[in-house]
Amino acid sequence: MKKAFVLFFISVSFLSLSSYSQDNTIDTSGIFIGTPDLLPHFKNYQQGWNYFLIRNLDAQLPVNNGAKPGKYEPVISFIVNEDGSLSDIEIKKDDKYKTGEEALRVMKSSPAWQPAVYHGQPVKYRFEQKFTFQVLKVL
């Protein structure tokens, strides 16, 4: 098995539907479109998310699948429901080193998040999470 020095960075980006709609609204599937007062987030925010990823993500996966030094950034799209549960989890961007599959596996094992909030009420919200794997050196 190859050894590598792999850094795993967590980058959060969200699908901002507000650029498509000037008004905050609910679409036909019940998903809030616009800018909520509070975006959905993992419990304990970034610190909690980092801890969850360290315990559950296989950061060596790109190297084990033949990745050369470089940056690999799969994107997972999902819905955070009003109760914080996650649904409609799918890979939006992947590479040939299966980082998207690993990110999908981890997202499916995630506990509930804190939902988006608009005017004091939880709302269903589509979110995207980018994972950044950086392979620095393969030995």
C-alpha positions in Angstrom: 0.0 0.0 0.0 1.3 3.4 -0.9 2.0 5.9 1.8 1.2 9.5 1.3 0.9 12.7 3.1 -2.7 13.7 2.5 -4.3 16.9 3.8 -8.0 17.0 4.0 -9.6 20.4 4.0 -13.2 21.2 4.5 -14.8 23.8 2.5 -18.5 24.8 2.8 -20.4 26.2 -0.1 -24.1 26.4 -0.5 -26.4 26.5 -3.4 -27.6 30.0 -3.3 -31.0 30.0 -5.0 -31.5 33.6 -4.1 -29.6 34.5 -7.2 -32.4 33.0 -9.2 -35.2 34.6 -7.2 -35.4 38.1 -5.7 -38.1 37.0 -3.3 -37.9 34.4 -0.5 -40.4 31.7 -1.5 -41.1 27.9 -1.2 -41.0 25.9 -4.4 -43.5 23.2 -5.4 -41.5 20.5 -3.5 -41.5 22.5 -0.3 -37.9 23.7 -0.5 -37.2 27.2 0.6 -35.7 29.3 -2.2 -33.9 32.5 -1.2 -31.7 33.6 1.7 -32.8 32.2 5.1 -32.0 34.1 8.3 -29.8 31.2 9.3 -28.2 28.6 7.0 -28.4 24.9 7.9 -25.3 23.7 9.7 -23.8 20.7 11.5 -24.4 20.7 15.2 -21.5 22.5 17.0 -20.8 24.2 13.7 -17.4 23.8 12.0 -15.8 22.3 15.1 -18.4 19.5 15.3 -18.3 18.9 11.5 -14.4 18.6 11.5 -14.6 16.1 14.4 -17.2 14.1 12.6 -15.1 14.0 9.4 -11.9 13.1 11.2 -13.7 10.1 12.7 -15.6 9.0 9.6 -13.8 10.0 6.4 -11.1 7.9 4.7 -8.7 10.7 3.7 -6.3 8.2 2.2 -8.8 7.1 -0.4 -7.5 9.2 -3.4 -4.0 7.8 -2.9 -5.3 4.3 -2.5 -7.1 4.8 -5.9 -4.0 6.0 -7.7 -4.3 9.8 -7.3 -1.2 11.9 -8.0 -0.3 15.0 -5.9 -3.1 17.5 -6.4 -6.4 18.8 -5.2 -9.6 16.7 -5.5 -12.9 18.4 -4.7 -16.1 16.4 -4.8 -19.4 18.2 -4.2 -22.4 16.6 -2.5 -25.9 18.1 -2.8 -28.6 17.3 -0.2 -31.7 18.7 1.5 -31.7 19.6 5.1 -35.3 19.1 6.2 -37.2 21.1 8.8 -36.4 18.5 11.5 -32.7 18.5 10.5 -32.7 15.1 8.8 -30.9 14.9 5.5 -32.5 13.6 2.3 -32.0 13.6 -1.5 -28.2 13.1 -1.0 -26.3 12.9 -4.3 -22.9 13.5 -5.9 -22.8 16.7 -7.9 -19.1 16.5 -8.8 -16.7 13.6 -8.6 -13.4 12.5 -10.0 -11.9 9.1 -11.0 -10.4 8.6 -7.6 -13.8 7.9 -5.9 -13.7 10.9 -3.6 -17.3 11.7 -4.4 -18.3 8.2 -3.4 -16.5 8.6 -0.1 -18.1 12.0 0.5 -21.5 10.5 -0.3 -20.9 7.6 2.1 -20.0 10.0 4.9 -22.9 12.4 4.2 -25.3 9.4 4.4 -23.9 8.5 7.8 -24.2 12.1 9.1 -26.5 12.7 12.1 -29.1 15.4 11.7 -28.1 19.0 11.1 -29.6 22.2 12.4 -32.1 23.3 9.8 -32.2 26.6 8.0 -34.4 29.2 9.7 -36.5 31.9 8.2 -38.6 34.3 10.3 -38.0 32.0 13.3 -39.3 28.9 11.6 -37.2 25.9 10.4 -37.4 25.5 6.6 -36.4 22.8 4.2 -33.3 23.9 2.3 -31.1 22.5 -0.5 -27.4 22.7 0.4 -24.1 21.7 -1.2 -21.0 20.6 0.7 -17.6 20.7 -1.0 -14.9 18.3 0.3 -11.3 19.1 -0.5 -8.7 16.3 -0.5 -5.2 17.5 -1.2 -2.5 14.9 -1.9 0.8 16.6 -1.2 3.3 13.7 -1.8 3.0 10.1 -2.6 5.9 7.9 -1.2 
